[in-house]
Amino acid sequence: MKKYMLIWMLGIVPIFSFAQAQNPARDYTNAVLWQQTSGEYRALCFQAYNFARLSLKEAMWADTSKKPNCVIVDIDETVLDNSPFQGHEIKKGLSYNPADWTAWTGLVKADTVPGALAFLKFAASKNIETFYLSNRDEKDYAATLKNLQAFGFPYADAAHLLVSKGTSNKEPRRQKVAETHDMLLLCGDNLSDFSNIFYREQKNIFDQVNANQNLFGIKFIVLPNPMYGDWEKPLYTGEKLNDKDKANQRLERLKSY
């Protein structure tokens, strides 16, 4: 009996492994694990916020504006870590489900990105306000504030949290802040968190980054996010693509030799 059981198990394992391999969401497993477990991820976050602190000090001394000073930060993967949500989706065989995202934000369990809270508290100690510009939906507004407030993020209130209202373009919200405040620094994990020139990443995105290279680490502070982002959108061509279609196109876009 044990012999037959062993034969059955040896037969089923390859089938199970093959089934897992056919799950397109598994493409993101290493990215999520890297964010959750690697020391390098934490080091890069600390490095980003260390640069932010140094650059903020320089910007403070050079500032001549009569407006109040502020920093602008994105939320997801910039000050709050949503990798557990990404892991949840992968285990369900999904890349992203809006209903799952709303359920996750409602739990108010996103942890802080390393270095984020300390940096923003430092900014607050210098009377520099923080504006949180997020592309989370309005329905997630209350839960988002609650999550930020649970950790004691400074200026986590209705006046400083600006979420998406039908558009992912953050430029109108940045301009709204600029009417009343001098923006010394911007922190984010997507290039579109910094300037409209990066919005809807085009084929010349490398040219745009090269042209603005002196601003990175000075005015623009980039946080690592290997799990998702605007960078992935230009990889795909066609309409109504499912996860398998996108996985195939990702494979085709890999450079090789």
TACORWO-V463079 format. One line per field, one symbol per residue. ss: DSSP state (~ for helix, > for strand, _ for the rest). psi: psi as a letter, one per 30 degrees, with the letter a starting at -180 (. if undefined). burial: 1 if it has 16 or more other C-alpha atoms within 10 Angstrom, else 0. Layout:
ss = ???
psi = ???
burial = ???
//
This chain:
ss = _~~~~~~~~~~~~~~~~~~~~__~~~~~~~~~~~~~~_~~~~~~~~~~~~~~~~~~~~~~~~_____>>>>>>__>___>>_~~~~~~~~~______~~~~~~~~~~___>>___~~~~~~~~~~___>>>>>____~~~~~~~~~~~~~__________>>________~~~~~~~~__>>>>>>>>__~~~__~~~______~~~~~~~_~~~>___>>>_______~~~~~~_______~~~~~~~~~~~____
psi = eeeeeeeeefefeeeeeeeeffjffffgeeeeeeeffkfeeeeeeeeefeeeeeeeeeeeefkgkflkllkkkldkgefkjgeeeeeeeeffglekkeeeeeeeeffhgklkkkfeeeeeeeeefghklkkjjlgllefgeeeeeeeefffgkkgilffgjjlkifkfjfeeeeeeefefljjfkkklfkeffelfffkiklfgeeeeeefgfffkfdekjkkkjfellfffeffkkllhkleeeeeeeeeffkka.
burial = 00000000000000000000001111110011111100001101111111111011001000000000111111111111111111101100111100001001110111111111101110110001111111111001101111110000111110011111000111100100100011111111111111000111100010000000000011111111111100000000000000100110000000000
//
